[in-house]
């Protein structure tokens, strides 16, 4: 992988949308995904190799509803 701003990072796969994963960035700009299940279940690696395409512990993260700019639309 080339260094610098144009370097390519692997796609995280399921980790990007998992409620039990946390993105961790280091000072050099690399991003890792910490699996919170690894704290209580040894079957899950702390930092899984990416991309994660299949995972027994995957839980979709709840996505907050976003309001349009300027607040919610007026009700009729």
Biopython code that builds the backbone (N, CA, C, O; Angstrom):
import numpy as np
from Bio.PDB.StructureBuilder import StructureBuilder

atoms = [
    (1, "UNK", "N", (0.833, -1.185, 0.000)),
    (1, "UNK", "CA", (0.000, 0.000, 0.000)),
    (1, "UNK", "C", (0.872, 1.240, 0.000)),
    (1, "UNK", "O", (1.824, 1.323, 0.776)),
    (2, "UNK", "N", (0.573, 2.189, -0.839)),
    (2, "UNK", "CA", (1.356, 3.412, -0.833)),
    (2, "UNK", "C", (1.050, 4.257, 0.395)),
    (2, "UNK", "O", (-0.071, 4.252, 0.904)),
    (3, "UNK", "N", (2.066, 4.989, 0.868)),
    (3, "UNK", "CA", (1.867, 5.907, 1.989)),
    (3, "UNK", "C", (1.333, 7.230, 1.472)),
    (3, "UNK", "O", (1.421, 7.528, 0.281)),
    (4, "UNK", "N", (0.778, 8.020, 2.381)),
    (4, "UNK", "CA", (0.328, 9.352, 2.011)),
    (4, "UNK", "C", (-1.162, 9.434, 1.828)),
    (4, "UNK", "O", (-1.876, 8.451, 2.026)),
    (5, "UNK", "N", (-1.643, 10.621, 1.446)),
    (5, "UNK", "CA", (-3.081, 10.853, 1.365)),
    (5, "UNK", "C", (-3.792, 10.014, 0.318)),
    (5, "UNK", "O", (-4.999, 9.801, 0.432)),
    (6, "UNK", "N", (-3.089, 9.530, -0.698)),
    (6, "UNK", "CA", (-3.735, 8.761, -1.745)),
    (6, "UNK", "C", (-3.728, 7.266, -1.506)),
    (6, "UNK", "O", (-4.127, 6.499, -2.382)),
    (7, "UNK", "N", (-3.274, 6.830, -0.315)),
    (7, "UNK", "CA", (-3.179, 5.387, -0.088)),
    (7, "UNK", "C", (-4.570, 4.767, -0.004)),
    (7, "UNK", "O", (-5.536, 5.422, 0.386)),
    (8, "UNK", "N", (-4.647, 3.531, -0.367)),
    (8, "UNK", "CA", (-5.915, 2.812, -0.357)),
    (8, "UNK", "C", (-6.055, 2.028, 0.936)),
    (8, "UNK", "O", (-5.108, 1.374, 1.373)),
    (9, "UNK", "N", (-7.228, 2.087, 1.549)),
    (9, "UNK", "CA", (-7.515, 1.290, 2.732)),
    (9, "UNK", "C", (-8.537, 0.249, 2.339)),
    (9, "UNK", "O", (-9.395, 0.506, 1.494)),
    (10, "UNK", "N", (-8.455, -0.934, 2.947)),
    (10, "UNK", "CA", (-9.443, -1.962, 2.611)),
    (10, "UNK", "C", (-10.831, -1.555, 3.085)),
    (10, "UNK", "O", (-10.975, -0.853, 4.087)),
    (11, "UNK", "N", (-11.830, -1.991, 2.375)),
    (11, "UNK", "CA", (-13.207, -1.750, 2.794)),
    (11, "UNK", "C", (-13.455, -2.561, 4.059)),
    (11, "UNK", "O", (-12.998, -3.701, 4.151)),
    (12, "UNK", "N", (-14.166, -2.006, 5.038)),
    (12, "UNK", "CA", (-14.369, -2.734, 6.284)),
    (12, "UNK", "C", (-15.441, -3.814, 6.226)),
    (12, "UNK", "O", (-15.523, -4.646, 7.129)),
    (13, "UNK", "N", (-16.258, -3.817, 5.185)),
    (13, "UNK", "CA", (-17.312, -4.813, 5.098)),
    (13, "UNK", "C", (-18.373, -4.581, 6.160)),
    (13, "UNK", "O", (-18.825, -3.452, 6.355)),
    (14, "UNK", "N", (-18.774, -5.648, 6.851)),
    (14, "UNK", "CA", (-19.837, -5.555, 7.854)),
    (14, "UNK", "C", (-19.485, -4.650, 9.023)),
    (14, "UNK", "O", (-20.377, -4.065, 9.637)),
    (15, "UNK", "N", (-18.216, -4.524, 9.340)),
    (15, "UNK", "CA", (-17.806, -3.710, 10.493)),
    (15, "UNK", "C", (-18.280, -2.264, 10.383)),
    (15, "UNK", "O", (-18.560, -1.625, 11.397)),
    (16, "UNK", "N", (-18.370, -1.755, 9.183)),
    (16, "UNK", "CA", (-18.758, -0.356, 8.981)),
    (16, "UNK", "C", (-20.173, -0.077, 9.470)),
    (16, "UNK", "O", (-20.487, 1.060, 9.821)),
    (17, "UNK", "N", (-21.033, -1.092, 9.501)),
    (17, "UNK", "CA", (-22.417, -0.871, 9.910)),
    (17, "UNK", "C", (-22.817, -1.711, 11.122)),
    (17, "UNK", "O", (-24.005, -1.888, 11.390)),
    (18, "UNK", "N", (-21.831, -2.228, 11.852)),
    (18, "UNK", "CA", (-22.111, -3.079, 13.005)),
    (18, "UNK", "C", (-22.174, -2.254, 14.292)),
    (18, "UNK", "O", (-21.321, -1.400, 14.537)),
    (19, "UNK", "N", (-23.189, -2.520, 15.103)),
    (19, "UNK", "CA", (-23.347, -1.825, 16.377)),
    (19, "UNK", "C", (-22.259, -2.203, 17.368)),
    (19, "UNK", "O", (-22.044, -1.487, 18.346)),
    (20, "UNK", "N", (-21.569, -3.310, 17.135)),
    (20, "UNK", "CA", (-20.572, -3.807, 18.071)),
    (20, "UNK", "C", (-19.144, -3.557, 17.596)),
    (20, "UNK", "O", (-18.206, -4.169, 18.109)),
    (21, "UNK", "N", (-18.971, -2.676, 16.635)),
    (21, "UNK", "CA", (-17.638, -2.337, 16.119)),
    (21, "UNK", "C", (-17.395, -0.850, 16.322)),
    (21, "UNK", "O", (-18.313, -0.037, 16.219)),
    (22, "UNK", "N", (-16.160, -0.511, 16.610)),
    (22, "UNK", "CA", (-15.756, 0.892, 16.772)),
    (22, "UNK", "C", (-14.582, 1.164, 15.857)),
    (22, "UNK", "O", (-13.599, 0.424, 15.866)),
    (23, "UNK", "N", (-14.678, 2.224, 15.066)),
    (23, "UNK", "CA", (-13.572, 2.631, 14.199)),
    (23, "UNK", "C", (-12.537, 3.346, 15.055)),
    (23, "UNK", "O", (-12.870, 4.257, 15.813)),
    (24, "UNK", "N", (-11.290, 2.933, 14.932)),
    (24, "UNK", "CA", (-10.184, 3.512, 15.680)),
    (24, "UNK", "C", (-9.172, 4.028, 14.657)),
    (24, "UNK", "O", (-8.722, 3.276, 13.792)),
    (25, "UNK", "N", (-8.819, 5.301, 14.756)),
    (25, "UNK", "CA", (-7.818, 5.882, 13.854)),
    (25, "UNK", "C", (-6.547, 6.147, 14.647)),
    (25, "UNK", "O", (-6.599, 6.596, 15.791)),
    (26, "UNK", "N", (-5.407, 5.863, 14.026)),
    (26, "UNK", "CA", (-4.147, 6.154, 14.710)),
    (26, "UNK", "C", (-3.581, 7.475, 14.195)),
    (26, "UNK", "O", (-4.156, 8.097, 13.303)),
    (27, "UNK", "N", (-2.457, 7.897, 14.758)),
    (27, "UNK", "CA", (-1.861, 9.190, 14.405)),
    (27, "UNK", "C", (-1.406, 9.246, 12.951)),
    (27, "UNK", "O", (-1.280, 10.330, 12.381)),
    (28, "UNK", "N", (-1.160, 8.097, 12.354)),
    (28, "UNK", "CA", (-0.715, 8.068, 10.952)),
    (28, "UNK", "C", (-1.876, 8.038, 9.973)),
    (28, "UNK", "O", (-1.668, 8.023, 8.759)),
    (29, "UNK", "N", (-3.090, 8.029, 10.489)),
    (29, "UNK", "CA", (-4.255, 8.078, 9.612)),
    (29, "UNK", "C", (-4.834, 6.725, 9.238)),
    (29, "UNK", "O", (-5.814, 6.663, 8.496)),
    (30, "UNK", "N", (-4.256, 5.645, 9.731)),
    (30, "UNK", "CA", (-4.823, 4.324, 9.455)),
    (30, "UNK", "C", (-6.059, 4.122, 10.310)),
    (30, "UNK", "O", (-6.151, 4.651, 11.418)),
    (31, "UNK", "N", (-7.000, 3.364, 9.799)),
    (31, "UNK", "CA", (-8.238, 3.106, 10.523)),
    (31, "UNK", "C", (-8.366, 1.604, 10.750)),
    (31, "UNK", "O", (-8.178, 0.800, 9.838)),
    (32, "UNK", "N", (-8.691, 1.250, 11.985)),
    (32, "UNK", "CA", (-8.892, -0.136, 12.376)),
    (32, "UNK", "C", (-10.286, -0.242, 12.971)),
    (32, "UNK", "O", (-10.849, 0.755, 13.424)),
    (33, "UNK", "N", (-10.843, -1.443, 12.972)),
    (33, "UNK", "CA", (-12.159, -1.656, 13.549)),
    (33, "UNK", "C", (-12.031, -2.598, 14.738)),
    (33, "UNK", "O", (-11.628, -3.752, 14.591)),
    (34, "UNK", "N", (-12.379, -2.095, 15.911)),
    (34, "UNK", "CA", (-12.341, -2.856, 17.146)),
    (34, "UNK", "C", (-13.669, -3.579, 17.308)),
    (34, "UNK", "O", (-14.735, -2.965, 17.255)),
    (35, "UNK", "N", (-13.593, -4.886, 17.506)),
    (35, "UNK", "CA", (-14.796, -5.686, 17.738)),
    (35, "UNK", "C", (-15.039, -5.754, 19.239)),
    (35, "UNK", "O", (-14.234, -6.326, 19.974)),
    (36, "UNK", "N", (-16.143, -5.174, 19.699)),
    (36, "UNK", "CA", (-16.455, -5.167, 21.119)),
    (36, "UNK", "C", (-16.815, -6.551, 21.648)),
    (36, "UNK", "O", (-16.714, -6.795, 22.850)),
    (37, "UNK", "N", (-17.232, -7.458, 20.770)),
    (37, "UNK", "CA", (-17.509, -8.827, 21.196)),
    (37, "UNK", "C", (-16.236, -9.539, 21.653)),
    (37, "UNK", "O", (-16.300, -10.482, 22.443)),
    (38, "UNK", "N", (-15.094, -9.096, 21.165)),
    (38, "UNK", "CA", (-13.823, -9.740, 21.528)),
    (38, "UNK", "C", (-13.533, -9.611, 23.018)),
    (38, "UNK", "O", (-12.738, -10.380, 23.559)),
    (39, "UNK", "N", (-14.155, -8.663, 23.680)),
    (39, "UNK", "CA", (-13.929, -8.466, 25.123)),
    (39, "UNK", "C", (-14.517, -9.590, 25.962)),
    (39, "UNK", "O", (-14.043, -9.859, 27.065)),
    (40, "UNK", "N", (-15.563, -10.254, 25.436)),
    (40, "UNK", "CA", (-16.206, -11.310, 26.225)),
    (40, "UNK", "C", (-16.278, -12.661, 25.532)),
    (40, "UNK", "O", (-16.662, -13.655, 26.148)),
    (41, "UNK", "N", (-15.912, -12.704, 24.263)),
    (41, "UNK", "CA", (-15.991, -13.964, 23.520)),
    (41, "UNK", "C", (-14.718, -14.147, 22.690)),
    (41, "UNK", "O", (-14.486, -13.397, 21.742)),
    (42, "UNK", "N", (-13.896, -15.132, 23.037)),
    (42, "UNK", "CA", (-12.620, -15.317, 22.338)),
    (42, "UNK", "C", (-12.746, -15.748, 20.872)),
    (42, "UNK", "O", (-11.750, -15.763, 20.149)),
    (43, "UNK", "N", (-13.947, -16.094, 20.431)),
    (43, "UNK", "CA", (-14.117, -16.451, 19.012)),
    (43, "UNK", "C", (-13.979, -15.252, 18.091)),
    (43, "UNK", "O", (-13.753, -15.413, 16.892)),
    (44, "UNK", "N", (-14.112, -14.055, 18.638)),
    (44, "UNK", "CA", (-14.070, -12.848, 17.821)),
    (44, "UNK", "C", (-12.728, -12.149, 18.007)),
    (44, "UNK", "O", (-12.354, -11.821, 19.133)),
    (45, "UNK", "N", (-11.995, -11.916, 16.910)),
    (45, "UNK", "CA", (-10.707, -11.215, 17.036)),
    (45, "UNK", "C", (-10.915, -9.755, 17.415)),
    (45, "UNK", "O", (-11.903, -9.135, 17.022)),
    (46, "UNK", "N", (-9.982, -9.219, 18.177)),
    (46, "UNK", "CA", (-10.077, -7.826, 18.619)),
    (46, "UNK", "C", (-10.127, -6.873, 17.416)),
    (46, "UNK", "O", (-10.995, -6.003, 17.340)),
    (47, "UNK", "N", (-9.200, -7.045, 16.493)),
    (47, "UNK", "CA", (-9.157, -6.255, 15.258)),
    (47, "UNK", "C", (-9.215, -7.237, 14.090)),
    (47, "UNK", "O", (-8.172, -7.716, 13.647)),
    (48, "UNK", "N", (-10.408, -7.548, 13.579)),
    (48, "UNK", "CA", (-10.521, -8.560, 12.516)),
    (48, "UNK", "C", (-9.898, -8.082, 11.209)),
    (48, "UNK", "O", (-9.911, -6.890, 10.901)),
    (49, "UNK", "N", (-9.353, -9.022, 10.448)),
    (49, "UNK", "CA", (-8.836, -8.659, 9.128)),
    (49, "UNK", "C", (-9.995, -8.201, 8.234)),
    (49, "UNK", "O", (-11.075, -8.792, 8.234)),
    (50, "UNK", "N", (-9.743, -7.155, 7.491)),
    (50, "UNK", "CA", (-10.781, -6.575, 6.632)),
    (50, "UNK", "C", (-10.629, -7.039, 5.202)),
    (50, "UNK", "O", (-9.513, -7.324, 4.769)),
    (51, "UNK", "N", (-11.698, -7.124, 4.469)),
    (51, "UNK", "CA", (-13.081, -6.845, 4.831)),
    (51, "UNK", "C", (-13.723, -8.039, 5.539)),
    (51, "UNK", "O", (-13.404, -9.189, 5.239)),
    (52, "UNK", "N", (-14.618, -7.764, 6.467)),
    (52, "UNK", "CA", (-15.396, -8.806, 7.133)),
    (52, "UNK", "C", (-16.667, -8.984, 6.305)),
    (52, "UNK", "O", (-17.497, -8.080, 6.208)),
    (53, "UNK", "N", (-16.798, -10.167, 5.713)),
    (53, "UNK", "CA", (-17.936, -10.426, 4.828)),
    (53, "UNK", "C", (-19.013, -11.275, 5.493)),
    (53, "UNK", "O", (-20.162, -11.301, 5.052)),
    (54, "UNK", "N", (-18.621, -11.976, 6.571)),
    (54, "UNK", "CA", (-19.570, -12.827, 7.289)),
    (54, "UNK", "C", (-19.158, -12.837, 8.756)),
    (54, "UNK", "O", (-17.978, -12.983, 9.075)),
    (55, "UNK", "N", (-20.139, -12.680, 9.650)),
    (55, "UNK", "CA", (-19.826, -12.635, 11.080)),
    (55, "UNK", "C", (-21.044, -13.069, 11.881)),
    (55, "UNK", "O", (-22.131, -12.516, 11.714)),
    (56, "UNK", "N", (-20.866, -14.061, 12.753)),
    (56, "UNK", "CA", (-21.964, -14.545, 13.597)),
    (56, "UNK", "C", (-22.418, -13.484, 14.593)),
    (56, "UNK", "O", (-23.570, -13.507, 15.028)),
    (57, "UNK", "N", (-21.550, -12.568, 14.958)),
    (57, "UNK", "CA", (-21.884, -11.566, 15.951)),
    (57, "UNK", "C", (-22.405, -10.260, 15.391)),
    (57, "UNK", "O", (-22.673, -9.326, 16.147)),
    (58, "UNK", "N", (-22.553, -10.177, 14.077)),
    (58, "UNK", "CA", (-22.985, -8.923, 13.448)),
    (58, "UNK", "C", (-24.353, -8.486, 13.947)),
    (58, "UNK", "O", (-25.306, -9.265, 13.961)),
    (59, "UNK", "N", (-24.429, -7.221, 14.358)),
    (59, "UNK", "CA", (-25.689, -6.593, 14.755)),
    (59, "UNK", "C", (-25.759, -5.251, 14.032)),
    (59, "UNK", "O", (-24.898, -4.399, 14.249)),
    (60, "UNK", "N", (-26.759, -5.040, 13.181)),
    (60, "UNK", "CA", (-26.846, -3.764, 12.468)),
    (60, "UNK", "C", (-26.980, -2.598, 13.447)),
    (60, "UNK", "O", (-27.741, -2.662, 14.412)),
    (61, "UNK", "N", (-26.240, -1.555, 13.185)),
    (61, "UNK", "CA", (-26.316, -0.350, 14.024)),
    (61, "UNK", "C", (-27.597, 0.401, 13.702)),
    (61, "UNK", "O", (-28.020, 0.462, 12.548)),
    (62, "UNK", "N", (-28.203, 0.964, 14.718)),
    (62, "UNK", "CA", (-29.383, 1.806, 14.506)),
    (62, "UNK", "C", (-28.902, 3.109, 13.896)),
    (62, "UNK", "O", (-27.967, 3.730, 14.400)),
    (63, "UNK", "N", (-29.532, 3.518, 12.825)),
    (63, "UNK", "CA", (-29.148, 4.777, 12.193)),
    (63, "UNK", "C", (-30.128, 5.851, 12.630)),
    (63, "UNK", "O", (-31.336, 5.700, 12.447)),
    (64, "UNK", "N", (-29.625, 6.925, 13.202)),
    (64, "UNK", "CA", (-30.541, 7.975, 13.654)),
    (64, "UNK", "C", (-31.229, 8.653, 12.477)),
    (64, "UNK", "O", (-30.638, 8.842, 11.413)),
    (65, "UNK", "N", (-32.467, 9.007, 12.688)),
    (65, "UNK", "CA", (-33.192, 9.739, 11.650)),
    (65, "UNK", "C", (-32.589, 11.128, 11.543)),
    (65, "UNK", "O", (-32.311, 11.766, 12.558)),
    (66, "UNK", "N", (-32.388, 11.593, 10.345)),
    (66, "UNK", "CA", (-31.820, 12.929, 10.133)),
    (66, "UNK", "C", (-32.900, 13.888, 9.687)),
    (66, "UNK", "O", (-33.740, 13.568, 8.846)),
    (67, "UNK", "N", (-32.856, 15.059, 10.265)),
    (67, "UNK", "CA", (-33.790, 16.091, 9.845)),
    (67, "UNK", "C", (-33.186, 16.859, 8.682)),
    (67, "UNK", "O", (-31.966, 17.014, 8.617)),
    (68, "UNK", "N", (-34.016, 17.346, 7.760)),
    (68, "UNK", "CA", (-33.497, 18.144, 6.672)),
    (68, "UNK", "C", (-32.952, 19.464, 7.213)),
    (68, "UNK", "O", (-33.342, 19.880, 8.304)),
    (69, "UNK", "N", (-32.056, 20.137, 6.475)),
    (69, "UNK", "CA", (-31.564, 21.445, 6.940)),
    (69, "UNK", "C", (-32.725, 22.387, 7.231)),
    (69, "UNK", "O", (-33.685, 22.458, 6.464)),
    (70, "UNK", "N", (-32.634, 23.101, 8.333)),
    (70, "UNK", "CA", (-33.704, 24.026, 8.693)),
    (70, "UNK", "C", (-34.737, 23.402, 9.616)),
    (70, "UNK", "O", (-35.719, 24.053, 9.970)),
    (71, "UNK", "N", (-34.533, 22.153, 10.012)),
    (71, "UNK", "CA", (-35.451, 21.503, 10.936)),
    (71, "UNK", "C", (-36.479, 20.665, 10.215)),
    (71, "UNK", "O", (-36.434, 20.530, 8.992)),
    (72, "UNK", "N", (-37.417, 20.093, 10.977)),
    (72, "UNK", "CA", (-38.431, 19.240, 10.372)),
    (72, "UNK", "C", (-39.398, 20.024, 9.493)),
    (72, "UNK", "O", (-39.596, 21.226, 9.676)),
    (73, "UNK", "N", (-39.986, 19.331, 8.553)),
    (73, "UNK", "CA", (-40.961, 19.968, 7.666)),
    (73, "UNK", "C", (-42.216, 20.312, 8.460)),
    (73, "UNK", "O", (-42.611, 19.552, 9.344)),
    (74, "UNK", "N", (-42.853, 21.453, 8.157)),
    (74, "UNK", "CA", (-44.079, 21.822, 8.879)),
    (74, "UNK", "C", (-45.195, 20.822, 8.576)),
    (74, "UNK", "O", (-45.303, 20.305, 7.464)),
    (75, "UNK", "N", (-46.017, 20.564, 9.584)),
    (75, "UNK", "CA", (-47.142, 19.651, 9.401)),
    (75, "UNK", "C", (-48.334, 20.411, 8.851)),
    (75, "UNK", "O", (-48.557, 21.576, 9.181)),
    (76, "UNK", "N", (-49.086, 19.741, 8.019)),
    (76, "UNK", "CA", (-50.272, 20.386, 7.424)),
    (76, "UNK", "C", (-51.508, 20.077, 8.229)),
    (76, "UNK", "O", (-52.599, 20.531, 7.884)),
]
sb = StructureBuilder()
sb.init_structure("model")
sb.init_model(0)
sb.init_chain("A")
sb.init_seg("    ")
for serial, (resi, resn, name, xyz) in enumerate(atoms, 1):
    if name == "N":
        sb.init_residue(resn, " ", resi, " ")
    sb.init_atom(name, np.array(xyz, "f"), 0.0, 1.0, " ", f" {name:<3s}", serial, name[0])
structure = sb.get_structure()
